[in-house]
Amino acid sequence: MSLDQIKDKKKRKKRNRLIFRTSILVVLLGAVIFALVSNLQADNTIYRAGDAAPDFKLQQISNNNELESVQLSDFKGKGVMLNFWGTWCEPCKAEMPYMESLYPEYQDKGIEILAVSLDGTELAVDRFIDEYDLTFPVPFDRTGIVRDLYKIGPIPSTFFINPEGKIEEVVNGALSLDRLEGYLQDIQPN
């Protein structure tokens, strides 16, 4: 091979390497731009007291309640305690008997308790419902869509929603019987 051919071969290698590296850089830059735009467009709303409670519809799985599905907007005109919980959560287990003991009285006063299960399997929830003899609706958030909508972090998390559909209070953590009853009185229809 002549000296000119060797130089020409080196130039082609350099050019091919430059094209390859530039292509990789363009792809990486495109991925970064896509990630930034996606995050800016994501719904990062955190719902607080005073906000309208976002609507949702979930399958209701408790055999002790006649509802087949639960849609939050169906309870407009009623106070709603929207509780997010899991069967593995010890504080959730502690507050369930309080919720059940107050449910019949406050249901008659126009308040509904919705306990959204964040469990992975329906079987675990069914056993829990039977063990605690729960009679209020237990919607099952199988895909986590409502958990994500409400931006649920620690559980139990509870939203107290007034009859107009506005969030009155958000409580992260377990509730005592007295605190629970106080919040239920606050969302009672007039």
MDTraj code that builds the backbone (N, CA, C; nanometers):
import mdtraj as md
import numpy as np

residues = "MET SER LEU ASP GLN ILE LYS ASP LYS LYS LYS ARG LYS LYS ARG ASN ARG LEU ILE PHE ARG THR SER ILE LEU VAL VAL LEU LEU GLY ALA VAL ILE PHE ALA LEU VAL SER ASN LEU GLN ALA ASP ASN THR ILE TYR ARG ALA GLY ASP ALA ALA PRO ASP PHE LYS LEU GLN GLN ILE SER ASN ASN ASN GLU LEU GLU SER VAL GLN LEU SER ASP PHE LYS GLY LYS GLY VAL MET LEU ASN PHE TRP GLY THR TRP CYS GLU PRO CYS LYS ALA GLU MET PRO TYR MET GLU SER LEU TYR PRO GLU TYR GLN ASP LYS GLY ILE GLU ILE LEU ALA VAL SER LEU ASP GLY THR GLU LEU ALA VAL ASP ARG PHE ILE ASP GLU TYR ASP LEU THR PHE PRO VAL PRO PHE ASP ARG THR GLY ILE VAL ARG ASP LEU TYR LYS ILE GLY PRO ILE PRO SER THR PHE PHE ILE ASN PRO GLU GLY LYS ILE GLU GLU VAL VAL ASN GLY ALA LEU SER LEU ASP ARG LEU GLU GLY TYR LEU GLN ASP ILE GLN PRO ASN".split()
xyz = np.array([
    [0.0834, -0.1175, 0.0000],
    [0.0000, 0.0000, 0.0000],
    [0.0881, 0.1242, 0.0000],
    [0.0480, 0.2201, -0.0784],
    [0.1267, 0.3431, -0.0856],
    [0.0945, 0.4338, 0.0324],
    [0.1778, 0.5311, 0.0545],
    [0.1611, 0.6252, 0.1647],
    [0.0306, 0.7048, 0.1504],
    [-0.0032, 0.7412, 0.0276],
    [-0.1280, 0.8154, 0.0049],
    [-0.2513, 0.7304, 0.0378],
    [-0.2451, 0.6037, 0.0050],
    [-0.3582, 0.5136, 0.0354],
    [-0.3746, 0.4963, 0.1864],
    [-0.2644, 0.4864, 0.2576],
    [-0.2697, 0.4722, 0.4040],
    [-0.3298, 0.5984, 0.4661],
    [-0.2855, 0.7151, 0.4182],
    [-0.3410, 0.8415, 0.4691],
    [-0.4901, 0.8510, 0.4387],
    [-0.5276, 0.8098, 0.3189],
    [-0.6686, 0.8144, 0.2782],
    [-0.7539, 0.7215, 0.3656],
    [-0.6990, 0.6043, 0.3954],
    [-0.7696, 0.5065, 0.4801],
    [-0.7886, 0.5632, 0.6214],
    [-0.6833, 0.6288, 0.6752],
    [-0.6921, 0.6892, 0.8087],
    [-0.7980, 0.7991, 0.8121],
    [-0.8038, 0.8802, 0.7043],
    [-0.9031, 0.9886, 0.6976],
    [-1.0457, 0.9311, 0.6989],
    [-1.0668, 0.8240, 0.6220],
    [-1.1996, 0.7612, 0.6191],
    [-1.2372, 0.7050, 0.7560],
    [-1.1425, 0.6435, 0.8247],
    [-1.1688, 0.5907, 0.9597],
    [-1.2062, 0.7036, 1.0553],
    [-1.1288, 0.8133, 1.0488],
    [-1.1581, 0.9279, 1.1349],
    [-1.2968, 0.9839, 1.1045],
    [-1.3288, 0.9973, 0.9749],
    [-1.4585, 1.0512, 0.9353],
    [-1.5708, 0.9584, 0.9825],
    [-1.5558, 0.8285, 0.9675],
    [-1.6572, 0.7318, 1.0115],
    [-1.6753, 0.7365, 1.1637],
    [-1.5649, 0.7467, 1.2350],
    [-1.5709, 0.7588, 1.3809],
    [-1.6438, 0.8859, 1.4220],
    [-1.6153, 0.9972, 1.3535],
    [-1.6806, 1.1241, 1.3827],
    [-1.8313, 1.1150, 1.3564],
    [-1.8688, 1.0535, 1.2460],
    [-2.0113, 1.0363, 1.2140],
    [-2.0787, 0.9496, 1.3205],
    [-2.0146, 0.8406, 1.3594],
    [-2.0708, 0.7502, 1.4611],
    [-2.0880, 0.8226, 1.5947],
    [-1.9851, 0.8925, 1.6387],
    [-1.9919, 0.9647, 1.7670],
    [-2.0962, 1.0755, 1.7623],
    [-2.1034, 1.1463, 1.6526],
    [-2.2039, 1.2527, 1.6375],
    [-2.3447, 1.1934, 1.6428],
    [-2.3652, 1.0797, 1.5780],
    [-2.4973, 1.0135, 1.5795],
    [-2.5372, 0.9760, 1.7221],
    [-2.4448, 0.9187, 1.7970],
    [-2.4739, 0.8807, 1.9357],
    [-2.5063, 1.0046, 2.0184],
    [-2.4314, 1.1108, 1.9993],
    [-2.4543, 1.2352, 2.0723],
    [-2.5926, 1.2932, 2.0405],
    [-2.6320, 1.2892, 1.9145],
    [-2.7643, 1.3394, 1.8736],
    [-2.8747, 1.2563, 1.9383],
    [-2.8599, 1.1252, 1.9398],
    [-2.9604, 1.0372, 2.0020],
    [-2.9710, 1.0660, 2.1518],
    [-2.8577, 1.0791, 2.2201],
    [-2.8592, 1.1095, 2.3640],
    [-2.9219, 1.2457, 2.3913],
    [-2.8882, 1.3440, 2.3109],
    [-2.9465, 1.4772, 2.3269],
    [-3.0985, 1.4721, 2.3064],
    [-3.1424, 1.3962, 2.2073],
    [-3.2865, 1.3792, 2.1836],
    [-3.3555, 1.3143, 2.3028],
    [-3.2928, 1.2142, 2.3625],
    [-3.3511, 1.1472, 2.4798],
    [-3.3613, 1.2425, 2.5977],
    [-3.2602, 1.3255, 2.6191],
    [-3.2634, 1.4228, 2.7291],
    [-3.3749, 1.5247, 2.7065],
    [-3.3881, 1.5746, 2.5855],
    [-3.4944, 1.6708, 2.5546],
    [-3.6307, 1.6069, 2.5749],
    [-3.6482, 1.4843, 2.5284],
    [-3.7757, 1.4135, 2.5472],
    [-3.8086, 1.3986, 2.6957],
    [-3.7104, 1.3600, 2.7770],
    [-3.7336, 1.3423, 2.9207],
    [-3.7719, 1.4744, 2.9858],
    [-3.7054, 1.5810, 2.9492],
    [-3.7367, 1.7120, 3.0070],
    [-3.8779, 1.7570, 2.9695],
    [-3.9139, 1.7438, 2.8434],
    [-4.0472, 1.7840, 2.7980],
    [-4.1544, 1.6977, 2.8638],
    [-4.1299, 1.5683, 2.8747],
    [-4.2277, 1.4783, 2.9381],
    [-4.2510, 1.5158, 3.0830],
    [-4.1445, 1.5464, 3.1565],
    [-4.1587, 1.5842, 3.2974],
    [-4.2287, 1.7172, 3.3133],
    [-4.2075, 1.8099, 3.2216],
    [-4.2739, 1.9386, 3.2308],
    [-4.4234, 1.9256, 3.2051],
    [-4.4611, 1.8306, 3.1193],
    [-4.6016, 1.8118, 3.0859],
    [-4.6742, 1.7192, 3.1824],
    [-4.6028, 1.6478, 3.2672],
    [-4.6652, 1.5542, 3.3614],
    [-4.7491, 1.6315, 3.4623],
    [-4.8563, 1.5677, 3.5069],
    [-4.9433, 1.6293, 3.6071],
    [-4.8777, 1.6138, 3.7432],
    [-4.8205, 1.7219, 3.7923],
    [-4.7541, 1.7199, 3.9219],
    [-4.8383, 1.7862, 4.0300],
    [-4.9683, 1.7951, 4.0055],
    [-5.0580, 1.8591, 4.1005],
    [-5.0653, 1.7778, 4.2286],
    [-5.0441, 1.8440, 4.3395],
    [-5.0641, 1.7818, 4.4699],
    [-5.1894, 1.8456, 4.5273],
    [-5.2876, 1.7638, 4.5561],
    [-5.4162, 1.8147, 4.6017],
    [-5.4123, 1.8464, 4.7499],
    [-5.4638, 1.9644, 4.7821],
    [-5.4644, 2.0138, 4.9206],
    [-5.6042, 2.0591, 4.9573],
    [-5.6194, 2.0952, 5.0836],
    [-5.7474, 2.1486, 5.1304],
    [-5.7851, 2.2687, 5.0444],
    [-5.9123, 2.2720, 5.0022],
    [-5.9624, 2.3797, 4.9178],
    [-5.9687, 2.3433, 4.7708],
    [-5.8931, 2.2418, 4.7287],
    [-5.8954, 2.1975, 4.5891],
    [-6.0163, 2.1080, 4.5643],
    [-6.0607, 2.1055, 4.4387],
    [-6.1654, 2.0100, 4.4002],
    [-6.1029, 1.8711, 4.3967],
    [-6.1733, 1.7743, 4.4531],
    [-6.1240, 1.6358, 4.4536],
    [-6.1377, 1.5789, 4.3125],
    [-6.0298, 1.5252, 4.2553],
    [-6.0402, 1.4695, 4.1201],
    [-6.1270, 1.3430, 4.1181],
    [-6.2056, 1.3323, 4.0136],
    [-6.2986, 1.2201, 3.9999],
    [-6.2242, 1.0945, 3.9554],
    [-6.2776, 0.9800, 3.9900],
    [-6.2227, 0.8511, 3.9487],
    [-6.3341, 0.7481, 3.9552],
    [-6.3101, 0.6347, 3.8922],
    [-6.4034, 0.5220, 3.8982],
    [-6.3223, 0.3948, 3.9164],
    [-6.3584, 0.3151, 4.0183],
    [-6.2910, 0.1886, 4.0464],
    [-6.3943, 0.0801, 4.0756],
    [-6.3535, -0.0451, 4.0550],
    [-6.4359, -0.1598, 4.0918],
    [-6.4387, -0.1697, 4.2444],
    [-6.5559, -0.1956, 4.2996],
    [-6.5744, -0.2135, 4.4437],
    [-6.5751, -0.3635, 4.4706],
    [-6.4947, -0.4109, 4.5661],
    [-6.4769, -0.5559, 4.5808],
    [-6.5332, -0.6148, 4.7098],
    [-6.5868, -0.5330, 4.7978],
    [-6.6396, -0.5864, 4.9232],
    [-6.7742, -0.6538, 4.8992],
    [-6.7848, -0.7789, 4.9418],
    [-6.9117, -0.8509, 4.9296],
    [-7.0133, -0.8020, 5.0320],
    [-6.9693, -0.7229, 5.1301],
    [-7.0586, -0.6702, 5.2335],
    [-7.1247, -0.5396, 5.1911],
    [-7.1003, -0.4955, 5.0677],
    [-7.1580, -0.3711, 5.0177],
    [-7.2146, -0.3984, 4.8796],
    [-7.3304, -0.3397, 4.8489],
    [-7.4001, -0.3739, 4.7251],
    [-7.3466, -0.3022, 4.6011],
    [-7.2640, -0.2008, 4.6159],
    [-7.2121, -0.1279, 4.5002],
    [-7.1164, -0.2157, 4.4193],
    [-7.1280, -0.2093, 4.2847],
    [-7.0369, -0.2840, 4.1981],
    [-6.9129, -0.2014, 4.1662],
    [-6.9347, -0.0717, 4.1455],
    [-6.8222, 0.0178, 4.1198],
    [-6.8452, 0.1467, 4.1973],
    [-6.7384, 0.2221, 4.2129],
    [-6.7444, 0.3464, 4.2883],
    [-6.6890, 0.4572, 4.1999],
    [-6.7702, 0.5599, 4.1790],
    [-6.7236, 0.6797, 4.1098],
    [-6.7443, 0.7954, 4.2061],
    [-6.6375, 0.8689, 4.2323],
    [-6.6426, 0.9740, 4.3334],
    [-6.7539, 1.0748, 4.3054],
    [-6.7721, 1.1127, 4.1806],
    [-6.8733, 1.2139, 4.1468],
    [-7.0154, 1.1667, 4.1791],
    [-7.0376, 1.0365, 4.1934],
    [-7.1695, 0.9854, 4.2310],
    [-7.2082, 1.0252, 4.3725],
    [-7.1116, 1.0681, 4.4523],
    [-7.1373, 1.1030, 4.5921],
    [-7.1474, 1.2542, 4.6136],
    [-7.1611, 1.3291, 4.5051],
    [-7.1784, 1.4748, 4.5166],
    [-7.3017, 1.5005, 4.6027],
    [-7.2911, 1.5925, 4.6958],
    [-7.3997, 1.6198, 4.7892],
    [-7.3819, 1.5464, 4.9214],
    [-7.2848, 1.4539, 4.9251],
    [-7.2516, 1.3821, 5.0483],
    [-7.1090, 1.4174, 5.0883],
    [-7.0804, 1.4052, 5.2161],
    [-6.9418, 1.4140, 5.2600],
    [-6.8752, 1.2804, 5.2308],
    [-6.7482, 1.2829, 5.1927],
    [-6.6778, 1.1586, 5.1597],
    [-6.5440, 1.1541, 5.2344],
    [-6.5226, 1.0432, 5.3015],
    [-6.3906, 1.0134, 5.3587],
    [-6.3247, 0.9176, 5.2606],
    [-6.2207, 0.9643, 5.1930],
    [-6.1494, 0.8853, 5.0942],
    [-6.0177, 0.8414, 5.1560],
    [-6.0096, 0.7125, 5.1894],
    [-5.8957, 0.6581, 5.2622],
    [-5.8162, 0.5646, 5.1709],
    [-5.6836, 0.5829, 5.1659],
    [-5.5948, 0.4948, 5.0895],
    [-5.5185, 0.4082, 5.1891],
    [-5.5203, 0.2759, 5.1673],
    [-5.4652, 0.1841, 5.2662],
    [-5.4157, 0.0567, 5.1985],
    [-5.3506, -0.0285, 5.2777],
    [-5.3056, -0.1592, 5.2309],
    [-5.3133, -0.2602, 5.3442],
    [-5.3309, -0.3859, 5.3113],
    [-5.3452, -0.4898, 5.4139],
    [-5.2167, -0.5110, 5.4934],
    [-5.1029, -0.4748, 5.4378],
    [-4.9738, -0.4927, 5.5042],
    [-4.9418, -0.3773, 5.6000],
    [-5.0222, -0.2735, 5.5979],
    [-4.9951, -0.1499, 5.6717],
    [-5.0541, -0.1580, 5.8131],
    [-4.9671, -0.1614, 5.9134],
    [-5.0130, -0.1730, 6.0534],
    [-5.1001, -0.0548, 6.0981],
    [-5.0611, 0.0712, 6.0686],
    [-5.1503, 0.1825, 6.1068],
    [-5.2872, 0.1742, 6.0383],
    [-5.2904, 0.1206, 5.9162],
    [-5.4179, 0.1027, 5.8451],
    [-5.5061, 0.0036, 5.9213],
    [-5.4434, -0.1046, 5.9661],
    [-5.5180, -0.2049, 6.0429],
    [-5.5741, -0.1446, 6.1709],
    [-5.4988, -0.0538, 6.2322],
    [-5.5423, 0.0069, 6.3584],
    [-5.6628, 0.0980, 6.3389],
    [-5.6717, 0.1685, 6.2265],
    [-5.7815, 0.2640, 6.2093],
    [-5.9068, 0.2030, 6.1464],
    [-5.8965, 0.0855, 6.0853],
    [-6.0135, 0.0235, 6.0216],
    [-6.1294, -0.0014, 6.1196],
    [-6.1044, -0.0529, 6.2394],
    [-6.2169, -0.0718, 6.3324],
    [-6.2874, 0.0605, 6.3680],
    [-6.2109, 0.1693, 6.3769],
    [-6.2723, 0.3007, 6.4036],
    [-6.3638, 0.3404, 6.2885],
    [-6.3139, 0.3222, 6.1666],
    [-6.3935, 0.3573, 6.0495],
    [-6.5219, 0.2744, 6.0452],
    [-6.5088, 0.1449, 6.0719],
    [-6.6265, 0.0576, 6.0689],
    [-6.7262, 0.0932, 6.1788],
    [-6.6761, 0.1273, 6.2969],
    [-6.7687, 0.1582, 6.4072],
    [-6.8466, 0.2874, 6.3805],
    [-6.7873, 0.3826, 6.3101],
    [-6.8549, 0.5100, 6.2826],
    [-6.9375, 0.5079, 6.1538],
    [-6.9125, 0.4117, 6.0669],
    [-6.9771, 0.4103, 5.9357],
    [-7.1304, 0.4100, 5.9406],
    [-7.1956, 0.3211, 6.0156],
    [-7.3419, 0.3205, 6.0120],
    [-7.4034, 0.4545, 6.0561],
    [-7.3493, 0.5125, 6.1619],
    [-7.4026, 0.6396, 6.2130],
    [-7.3844, 0.7521, 6.1110],
    [-7.2642, 0.7635, 6.0556],
    [-7.2366, 0.8743, 5.9644],
    [-7.2908, 0.8514, 5.8245],
    [-7.3125, 0.7267, 5.7864],
    [-7.3781, 0.7007, 5.6581],
    [-7.5200, 0.7559, 5.6624],
    [-7.5880, 0.7375, 5.7763],
    [-7.7233, 0.7920, 5.7937],
    [-7.7232, 0.9446, 5.7929],
    [-7.6097, 1.0064, 5.8244],
    [-7.5985, 1.1527, 5.8271],
    [-7.5482, 1.2090, 5.6935],
    [-7.5363, 1.1244, 5.5907],
    [-7.4966, 1.1727, 5.4584],
    [-7.3479, 1.1694, 5.4301],
    [-7.2757, 1.0818, 5.4984],
    [-7.1315, 1.0692, 5.4750],
    [-7.1014, 0.9274, 5.4282],
    [-7.0148, 0.9183, 5.3277],
    [-6.9733, 0.7883, 5.2757],
    [-6.8243, 0.7694, 5.3026],
    [-6.7884, 0.6492, 5.3435],
    [-6.6480, 0.6130, 5.3613],
    [-6.6084, 0.5249, 5.2444],
    [-6.5033, 0.5661, 5.1727],
    [-6.4477, 0.4879, 5.0623],
    [-6.3045, 0.4542, 5.0991],
    [-6.2762, 0.3258, 5.1165],
    [-6.1424, 0.2814, 5.1561],
    [-6.0754, 0.2167, 5.0356],
    [-5.9940, 0.2937, 4.9635],
    [-5.9295, 0.2472, 4.8405],
    [-5.8098, 0.1588, 4.8757],
    [-5.8190, 0.0320, 4.8361],
    [-5.7106, -0.0621, 4.8639],
    [-5.6011, -0.0480, 4.7586],
    [-5.4763, -0.0394, 4.8058],
    [-5.3607, -0.0302, 4.7174],
    [-5.2860, -0.1625, 4.7079],
    [-5.3520, -0.2699, 4.7491],
    [-5.2896, -0.4028, 4.7477],
    [-5.2697, -0.4545, 4.6065],
    [-5.1807, -0.5507, 4.5936],
    [-5.1530, -0.6118, 4.4645],
    [-5.2519, -0.7195, 4.4253],
    [-5.3104, -0.7875, 4.5249],
    [-5.4035, -0.8959, 4.4931],
    [-5.5360, -0.8761, 4.5650],
    [-5.6404, -0.9115, 4.4961],
    [-5.7751, -0.8995, 4.5507],
    [-5.7984, -0.9989, 4.6652],
    [-5.7334, -1.1149, 4.6593],
    [-5.7509, -1.2178, 4.7612],
    [-5.7113, -1.1660, 4.8997],
    [-5.5994, -1.0965, 4.9087],
    [-5.5546, -1.0411, 5.0376],
    [-5.6559, -0.9412, 5.0919],
    [-5.7131, -0.8614, 5.0039],
    [-5.8121, -0.7613, 5.0456],
    [-5.9398, -0.8303, 5.0916],
    [-5.9847, -0.9319, 5.0192],
    [-6.1050, -1.0065, 5.0578],
    [-6.0896, -1.0661, 5.1983],
    [-5.9740, -1.1233, 5.2254],
    [-5.9495, -1.1796, 5.3592],
    [-5.9539, -1.0713, 5.4661],
    [-5.8946, -0.9566, 5.4368],
    [-5.8930, -0.8445, 5.5302],
    [-6.0356, -0.7955, 5.5576],
    [-6.1152, -0.7795, 5.4526],
    [-6.2550, -0.7348, 5.4664],
    [-6.3316, -0.8317, 5.5551],
    [-6.3128, -0.9613, 5.5324],
    [-6.3812, -1.0626, 5.6130],
    [-6.3332, -1.0607, 5.7583],
    [-6.2021, -1.0458, 5.7780],
    [-6.1467, -1.0456, 5.9131],
    [-6.1987, -0.9283, 5.9955],
    [-6.2098, -0.8107, 5.9323],
    [-6.2537, -0.6900, 6.0039],
    [-6.4031, -0.6629, 5.9856],
    [-6.4721, -0.7476, 5.9086],
    [-6.6153, -0.7354, 5.8843],
    [-6.6522, -0.5943, 5.8379],
    [-6.5830, -0.5478, 5.7351],
    [-6.6032, -0.4123, 5.6844],
    [-6.7285, -0.4055, 5.5976],
    [-6.8107, -0.3033, 5.6199],
    [-6.9347, -0.2891, 5.5434],
    [-6.9326, -0.1699, 5.4480],
    [-6.8353, -0.0801, 5.4610],
    [-6.8282, 0.0342, 5.3688],
    [-6.7634, -0.0106, 5.2375],
    [-6.7820, 0.0674, 5.1303],
    [-6.7249, 0.0293, 5.0007],
    [-6.5722, 0.0256, 5.0045],
    [-6.5160, -0.0764, 4.9379],
    [-6.3706, -0.0912, 4.9285],
    [-6.3342, -0.0989, 4.7793],
    [-6.3088, 0.0173, 4.7185],
    [-6.2640, 0.0167, 4.5787],
    [-6.1217, -0.0397, 4.5707],
    [-6.0939, -0.1115, 4.4625],
    [-5.9643, -0.1778, 4.4458],
    [-5.8863, -0.1076, 4.3353],
    [-5.7768, -0.0415, 4.3712],
    [-5.6925, 0.0311, 4.2762],
    [-5.5850, -0.0619, 4.2225],
    [-5.6266, -0.1547, 4.1405],
    [-5.5404, -0.2617, 4.0886],
    [-5.4181, -0.2061, 4.0155],
    [-5.4366, -0.1012, 3.9353],
    [-5.3278, -0.0484, 3.8520],
    [-5.2547, 0.0689, 3.9160],
    [-5.3040, 0.1209, 4.0266],
    [-5.2392, 0.2342, 4.0926],
    [-5.2720, 0.3687, 4.0306],
    [-5.3711, 0.3724, 3.9427],
    [-5.4028, 0.4973, 3.8729],
    [-5.4586, 0.6039, 3.9679],
    [-5.5421, 0.5642, 4.0624],
    [-5.5978, 0.6615, 4.1574],
    [-5.4912, 0.7014, 4.2590],
    [-5.4083, 0.6067, 4.2993],
    [-5.2952, 0.6388, 4.3881],
    [-5.2082, 0.7466, 4.3237],
    [-5.1794, 0.7313, 4.1950],
    [-5.0971, 0.8286, 4.1236],
    [-5.1704, 0.9611, 4.1049],
    [-5.3003, 0.9549, 4.0782],
    [-5.3808, 1.0759, 4.0604],
    [-5.3770, 1.1626, 4.1857],
    [-5.3890, 1.0994, 4.3017],
    [-5.3906, 1.1717, 4.4291],
    [-5.2498, 1.1886, 4.4883],
    [-5.1482, 1.1387, 4.4179],
    [-5.0082, 1.1510, 4.4623],
    [-4.9898, 1.0964, 4.6044],
    [-5.0351, 0.9737, 4.6266],
    [-5.0281, 0.9120, 4.7583],
    [-4.8860, 0.8647, 4.7852],
    [-4.8330, 0.9072, 4.8981],
    [-4.7006, 0.8629, 4.9423],
    [-4.7192, 0.7650, 5.0561],
    [-4.7065, 0.8135, 5.1792],
    [-4.7242, 0.7229, 5.2932],
    [-4.8719, 0.6849, 5.3086],
    [-4.8928, 0.5636, 5.3587],
    [-5.0298, 0.5232, 5.3890],
    [-5.0376, 0.4884, 5.5368],
    [-5.1532, 0.5023, 5.5984],
    [-5.2770, 0.5500, 5.5378],
    [-5.2711, 0.6994, 5.5072],
    [-5.3397, 0.7364, 5.3996],
    [-5.3615, 0.8763, 5.3633],
    [-5.5103, 0.8936, 5.3439],
    [-5.5641, 1.0008, 5.4020],
    [-5.7089, 1.0203, 5.3994],
    [-5.7432, 1.1612, 5.3538],
    [-5.8383, 1.1692, 5.2613],
    [-5.8908, 1.2963, 5.2118],
    [-6.0344, 1.3084, 5.2608],
    [-6.0642, 1.4180, 5.3285],
    [-6.2008, 1.4451, 5.3721],
    [-6.2593, 1.5459, 5.2739],
    [-6.3648, 1.5038, 5.2036],
    [-6.4218, 1.5805, 5.0927],
    [-6.5622, 1.6263, 5.1312],
    [-6.5880, 1.7566, 5.1174],
    [-6.7186, 1.8102, 5.1563],
    [-6.8250, 1.7783, 5.0504],
    [-6.9529, 1.8052, 5.0803],
    [-7.0605, 1.7716, 4.9860],
    [-7.0498, 1.8415, 4.8496],
    [-6.9751, 1.9514, 4.8423],
    [-6.9564, 2.0219, 4.7144],
    [-6.8422, 1.9619, 4.6322],
    [-6.7725, 1.8627, 4.6870],
    [-6.6636, 1.7978, 4.6143],
    [-6.5280, 1.8616, 4.6366],
    [-6.5169, 1.9489, 4.7346],
    [-6.3885, 2.0145, 4.7668],
    [-6.3217, 1.9411, 4.8829],
    [-6.1904, 1.9338, 4.8773],
    [-6.1134, 1.8695, 4.9842],
    [-6.1102, 1.9630, 5.1046],
    [-6.1566, 1.9137, 5.2180],
    [-6.1553, 1.9918, 5.3423],
    [-6.0254, 1.9711, 5.4189],
    [-5.9768, 1.8473, 5.4193],
    [-5.8580, 1.8135, 5.4978],
    [-5.7883, 1.6937, 5.4356],
    [-5.6547, 1.6924, 5.4439],
    [-5.5742, 1.5777, 5.4013],
    [-5.4930, 1.5337, 5.5222],
    [-5.5052, 1.4054, 5.5576],
    [-5.4333, 1.3523, 5.6734],
    [-5.3458, 1.2365, 5.6282],
    [-5.2148, 1.2499, 5.6519],
    [-5.1213, 1.1402, 5.6247],
    [-5.0903, 1.0733, 5.7573],
    [-5.1184, 0.9437, 5.7661],
    [-5.0978, 0.8707, 5.8903],
    [-5.2308, 0.8258, 5.9482],
    [-5.2200, 0.7431, 6.0505],
    [-5.3403, 0.6850, 6.1124],
    [-5.4171, 0.7889, 6.1911],
    [-5.5469, 0.7656, 6.2008],
    [-5.6365, 0.8542, 6.2751],
    [-5.6843, 0.7858, 6.4025],
    [-5.6945, 0.8623, 6.5088],
    [-5.7570, 0.8099, 6.6308],
    [-5.9086, 0.8193, 6.6116],
    [-5.9815, 0.7543, 6.6964],
    [-6.1268, 0.7575, 6.6883],
    [-6.1790, 0.9004, 6.7020],
    [-6.1259, 0.9771, 6.7971],
    [-6.1720, 1.1147, 6.8194],
    [-6.1418, 1.2046, 6.6996],
    [-6.0207, 1.1948, 6.6467],
    [-5.9849, 1.2780, 6.5307],
    [-6.0702, 1.2417, 6.4102],
    [-6.0904, 1.1116, 6.3892],
    [-6.1710, 1.0658, 6.2773],
    [-6.3127, 1.1205, 6.2877],
    [-6.3704, 1.1103, 6.4057],
    [-6.5076, 1.1588, 6.4240],
    [-6.5149, 1.3103, 6.4034],
    [-6.4138, 1.3829, 6.4481],
    [-6.4113, 1.5280, 6.4280],
    [-6.4094, 1.5651, 6.2806],
    [-6.3267, 1.4963, 6.2023],
    [-6.3203, 1.5240, 6.0582],
    [-6.4519, 1.4866, 5.9891],
    [-6.5137, 1.3766, 6.0313],
    [-6.6423, 1.3369, 5.9718],
    [-6.7493, 1.4422, 6.0004],
    [-6.7469, 1.4995, 6.1202],
    [-6.8439, 1.6059, 6.1533],
    [-6.8213, 1.7288, 6.0667],
    [-6.6949, 1.7551, 6.0337],
    [-6.6625, 1.8728, 5.9509],
    [-6.7166, 1.8617, 5.8082],
    [-6.7316, 1.7413, 5.7557],
    [-6.7780, 1.7249, 5.6165],
    [-6.9239, 1.6824, 5.6078],
    [-6.9913, 1.6831, 5.7198],
    [-7.1326, 1.6417, 5.7228],
    [-7.2186, 1.7438, 5.6467],
    [-7.3062, 1.6961, 5.5577],
    [-7.3949, 1.7895, 5.4863],
    [-7.4868, 1.8617, 5.5847],
    [-7.5262, 1.9842, 5.5474],
    [-7.6153, 2.0629, 5.6342],
    [-7.7564, 2.0133, 5.6305],
])
top = md.Topology()
chain = top.add_chain()
for i, resn in enumerate(residues, 1):
    res = top.add_residue(resn, chain, resSeq=i)
    for name in ("N", "CA", "C"):
        top.add_atom(name, md.element.get_by_symbol(name[0]), res)
traj = md.Trajectory(xyz[None], top)
